[in-house]
Amino acid sequence: MLPKSKIKIIFILPSLVAGGAERVISFVSQSIDKTKFEPLLLVAGYENDTVYDVSNVKVNYLNKNRILTAIPSIILSIKKERPDIVVSSIAHVNTAMSLISPFFKNTKFIGREATILSKRKNEKKARKFSPVYFMSNGFQKLDAIICQSQDMAKDMVANFEVPEHKTYVINNPISNLPALKDPRPSNKKIKKYITVGRLTEVKGHLRLLEILSRLKTPFEYTIIGNGGLKDEIFAKAQSLGLSNTIRHIPFTNNVNDYIAEHDLFLQGSYVEGFPNALLESCVVGTPVIAFNVPGGTKEIVENGINGYLVDSEKEFEEKLNEKIDWNPSEIRESVYKKFNKEKIINDYEQLFINVLKE
């Protein structure tokens, strides 16, 4: 039964450092209809680490280094606030909420997943400590799971024993509309490519370098991001003779400006949850070339409209060599119609209402 007054929701995050889950959840908590909902953003970490504007929502910082040490404070907050709904994001937080949910019978618990968890076994960093290994059914006690893509929803059902009726696909929103790039002529002598993402195995930087090393035409390649694979990536670039063509930017708040300056966004990922940077590229009008891999990439890319999905390195190379005049307005419209913030926020609000009716 729906509550008579506003629906109280606690949104829980480990921190507000730069990241896809942090960006989306902080945006949703601020954007839902305040005449219907009463949101509270509960952050396990520290205010000093915050990189997102959260001025439009009440925020409580627990000043803890890890979710594990924050659990007692989270439990106390839920007891005090008595929310109708708790929304968590990221696998280990969702697992923790699943464990404590039976103690709060009058609260609905919703988890939001950020990746295709079963595929994380291929990541070195995740091999030892991923919740995939110690709790394969760790989400069963949640009342709903928000998945960013259809592939993610299928993964939760097939590999984590989540009932299909508990999965809801809600894509990430376009939270703002930056300036649209000016159309660029396709006959420039030097092509400019860009990739934005963590420097980790799963993002596929190494295979992108292999592809670029085979190009016969001059290019410049910008890599934005940082991570544990940095040294290996740039050693690979040097061995391939690409060092002089690459610019590395570890972090920037002006990602959209950089993307707009380039001709193509390149995604080498082996798996994606829902690629925010690729979506942002389309929003500014820069086309993309991406591998057709598990995750939300295929829900964004429309072949010949905003870029290409490819099935092999050879096909990726062929698309890089194609000459085509892209229309930035058409590229933006292809994603805006599907992922505009009004649509996505409405999807979240409807989910919250539906969960309480069950």
Salt bridges, closest charged atoms under 4 A:
GLU81 OE1 - LYS8 NZ 3.62
ASP151 OD2 - LYS298 NZ 2.62
GLU210 OE2 - LYS236 NZ 2.51
ASP263 OD1 - LYS188 NZ 2.97
GLU272 OE2 - LYS203 NZ 2.82
GLU302 OE2 - LYS338 NZ 3.27
GLU313 OE1 - ARG214 NH2 3.29
GLU317 OE1 - ARG214 NE 3.09
GLU322 OE2 - LYS319 NZ 3.21
ASP347 OD2 - LYS343 NZ 3.13
